[in-house]
Amino acid sequence: MTALSPAPPPTAAPSHTGILAHGLARSFGSVHAVRDISLVAPARCVTALVGPNGSGKTTLMLILATLLRPDRGSVSVAGVDAVRSPHEARRLIGWMPDTLGMWEALTCHDVLTSLARLYGMGAAEAGRRADEQLEWVGLTEFARRPARVLSRGQQQRLSLARATVHRPSVLLLDEPANGLDPSSRLRLRDDVRAMADAGTAVLISSHVLAELEEMADRAVFVGEGASVAVQDLSAGSGEDAVRLYRVAGPDPSGRAELLAALTDRGLTVDATEDPHRPGVLVRVAGEQAAADLLADLVRAGVPVSRFAPEGSRLEDTYRELDLGTAPRIGGHA
């Protein structure tokens, strides 16, 4: 598992930057949507929020966005107590839900100017900001058209423009890539990274783990309404991690030879056959060990046409944690 650890205590992060949540709980009648979640989402960092359906992610995001009040626990947003002072905190937060959700009869320009005015901008400044945002997300041609005519992907881009119209210091993104085409997904990744590099604290929830890994610096895992673990995804953090590698030869008839070569080296091998993905899976402890194994197989004359990690580090961790049944690890995320 890659750079995985119990979550550090919340005091590990400066109180004046990013998001700091501790001991959050929220129930709806007898349903305990969030039981005990704590997390840190630092400034200048993209933090991925990972968990299965029903793990409390959406309820948590609504609490952090000050749209739900927790039954228990605390939230600090850029140093502001978001539970006691939600209106002050909202000035610092950009919230992008998984659907546009409102004002579809307004033009795209009016959607943005209305939000800008609510954040205290004058009419002229709000108009300029709306123009800038529409150009940024590639929707200038739709400025005077009602939001309801936009495609799903275009609505997501407008939602991102809306969430950032006031230049927030904290950005909450819930499934932001839903409906985006491949080029827009790449653009989203680059934009999110650029905002974080400029100082924004970004917390992003998505079910597409490989996509999350491309933009995130760290990940917080939740399961059954509780914090589970934290994973460091920064450069070099996974060099010694145990990962699954898929190894295949050019000729399927050589499968038995490949299996024997791997098991003879004391490796744990999964030889389950998959007609769409040839080869076998083997656990390797670290990048250097993977390089040594590949060199050893080549020296031994074992034909190898594919040797690559299977899936992303986040996917590996998700499997290892078995979040459907995993107990909570540590106290805080």
N, C-alpha and C positions, 0 to 999 in steps of 0.2 A: 504494500500500500504506500502511496506517495506522500511523504511529508505530512502524515496524518497525526493529529494529536488531540488530546482532550482540550476543550476550549479554555483559553487563558481567562483569568479573572477580568472583569470589565475595567478595573483600574489600570490595566495595561495600556489603555489608549488615552491620549490627552482629552480632557473633558471638553475642550473648546473646538474640536474638529470632528467632522463626520457624525456618525450615529453611534450612540451608546445605549443599549437596551439591556435591562436586567430583570429577571424573574417575572416575565410577562405571562399573564393568564387571562383567558377570555372564554366564557361559556355562553351558550344560547340555550337556555332551559337546562335540560339534562345532557346536552351535547357539549363536551369540553373540547372546543376547537383548538385552543392554545392552552397548554397545561403549565409549562415552565420553559420559556424560551429566553435566552440571553444571547446577545451578539454585539460585535464591534464591526463597524464598516468605516474604516479610516478615510480621511481625505486623501486625494491623489492615488486612489486605489479603486479597482473594480472588484467588488465582492459578489460572488455568485451565491444565490440561495437555492439549495438543492433538497428535494424531498419528493416522495410519491404524492399522488392525489390523496387528499384527506389528511395530509400531515400538518396542516395549519399555515401553509405559506401565504395564502391569500388573506386570511384573517390577520396574520402578522403584518403584512404589507399595509392593510387598512389601518391598523393601530399605529404603525410608524408614520403613516401619512396624516395622522390625527383625525381620521374619518370614523374610527371606532375608539371608544375609551376602554382601556383595559380594566378588568376586574381587580387586577393586582399587578404590581411591578412599575418600573420607571423607564422613561425614554428621554434621552437628551439628544437634541439636534443642533449641532454647531454650538453647543454650550447652553442652549435654551431648553428649559424643562417643558417638553412637549405635552405632558399630561396636565400640568398646571397652567401653562400659557400656550394653548394650541394655536391661537390666532397669530401670535408672534412667531411661532415655529413654522407656520404655513408660509410665511414670507421667505423662508430659507429653503423650502422643499419644492422640488419638481416631481409631480406624480403622473406617471403614464400607466393607466390601467390597460387591461388586455383588449378593451374595445373603446372606441371614441366615446360612445355612451350618451352624448347630449348635444343639443344645438344643431342638429343636422339640417334644419331649415335655414340657418344662417349661412352666409357665404364664408368661404375659408378665411378671407381677410377679416370679416367681422368676428369670427370665432376668436381669432388671435388678438384683435384690438380690444374686444370685450374683456378678455383675461388680463391684458396689459393694464387696462383702466382699473380693474379690480385690484391690481397690485400697486395702484397709486400713480401710474404714469398719466401725464397729460395727453390730450387728444393727439397732438402733433407727434409726440414721442411714441405713443402707442401705435400710430400709423406707420412710423418708420420701423419700429421693431417688428410689426407684422410683415412688412415688405421684406425685411432682412431674413426673417424666419422662413417665409415661403420660398425665398430664393435658396436658402440653405438646404431645405428638404426637397427641392426640385418641383415645387407646386405653384410657381408663379403664374402659369397659364390658367390655373384654376382659382385664382384670387377672387374673382367676382362670381363664382359659381357656388351653389349651395353644397354644403358638405355631404349631403345625401347622395350626390351623383358620383362620389369618389368610389373607387374599388376598395376592397379590403386592405390591400397593401398601401394605397394612397391615404386611406384613413389612418393607418398606423403612422405614416410619416407626418400627417397633420397632428396627430396626437403627440408625437415627439416634439414638434414645433411648439405646441401648446404648453407642454410640460416645462419647456426651457425658455419661454418667452421673457421671463423675469430674471434670467441668469441665476438660477438657484445654486446654493453651495452644496446641497444634497439632492441626489436624483434617484428616485425609486421607479424601476421599470419592471412591469409585470408582463411577461411573454411579449416583449417588444417586436420580435421577428415574425409573429403570426401574420401570414398573408403576404409577406415580402418575397419578391423574386430574388434569384441568386445575387444579382448585382446590387440590389437594395440591401440585402443581408450583409454583403461585404462592406458597403458604405456605412451601415449601422455599426458594425464592429469597429471601423476606423473612427467614426464619430464618438462612440462611447470611450474609446481609448484616449482620444484627443481631449475630451472633457475631463477625464480623470487626470491626465498629465497636466492639465491646466489648474488643477486643485480641487476639482469636484469629488465628493464622496459618492460613488455609484453603487447601488445595491440592485442586482438584477436577478429576476426569477425566470427560469426557462426549463422546459423538459428536454431541450436539445442539448445534451451534455457536451458533445464534441464542439458545438458552436460556442457554448459558454467558456470552454477551456481556452478558446482562441483569444478571448478578450479579458478573462479574469486573472487577477493576481492571487486570489485566495477564494476558498469556498467554505460556506457554512452549511452543514447538513442538519436537517430536522426530520424527525419521525414521530408520529403519534402525538403531535403537539408539543414536542420537547426538543431541546438542543441535543444533538448527538455528537458532533465532532467538527473540527476545523481542519482544512487542508491547505497547505501552502503550495501555490502554483507558480511562484516566481521562478525566474531562470535559474537552473541548477538545482532546484529543490527536489527533483525526482531522480537524481543520478544514481542513488543507491536503492531505489524502490524495487520491490518485487512486482514484476509485470508479466502479463500473458503475451507471448509472441506466437505468431502463426508462421510455421515453417513448412515449406512445400518444395517438392522437386519438380522438374520439368515433365516427368513421365509418371503417371499414376501407378504404373506397375512397380515403381521403386518405393512405394509407401512402406512396405515391410522393412526394407533396408534402412529407411529413415527412422522408423520407430525403434528399431534395434539400436541404431547409433545413439539415439537420444536416451533411451532407457539404460544403455550400457554406461552412460556418463552420470547415472544417478539422478536424472531429472524427472520431475513429475509431469507426465504427459497425458493430455486428453485426446484420445484418438477417435472421438465421435465423428462419423463421416457426415459431411455436408456437401451435397452435389453442387451447390452454388459457390462454395468457398473451399477449395481443395487444401489439403495439408493437415497438420496436427497442431494442437496448442500445447505450449510448454511454458512453465513458470521459470523466469530467470530473475535473479537477484541483482539488479543494477545494470546500467548501460555498459560498463566495462566487462561484466560477466557475459553480456549478450555479444559484445564484439569478440571476446575470447572464444565463445562457443561457435560462432560463425566461422572464425579462422580455423578452429579445430576440425570442424566438419569438412571444410574445403581441403585441409591438409590430408584428411583421411580418405579423400576421394569420394565423399558422399555428395551427389548432385543436389544443389540447392538453387532454386529459381526464385524463391520468395522467403524473406526473413524480415518481419516487421512487427511492431507492437500491434496487438489486437485491440482496437478501440482506443478511447482516450483515458487519461489518468482518472478523470472524474467517473467514468464508467467503471473502471476497475474498483474504485473506492465504493461506489454505489453497490456493486455486487458483494464486496467484502462485508459491508455494513449490514446488508440484508435489511433495509430500512423498514420493511413491512413488520418485522418482529424484533428489531434491534433494541436492546435496552439503551438508556441514555449513558453516554460516556462523559464523565466530568460534569461540572455544574454550569458552565457558561460557554457561549460561542463567541 
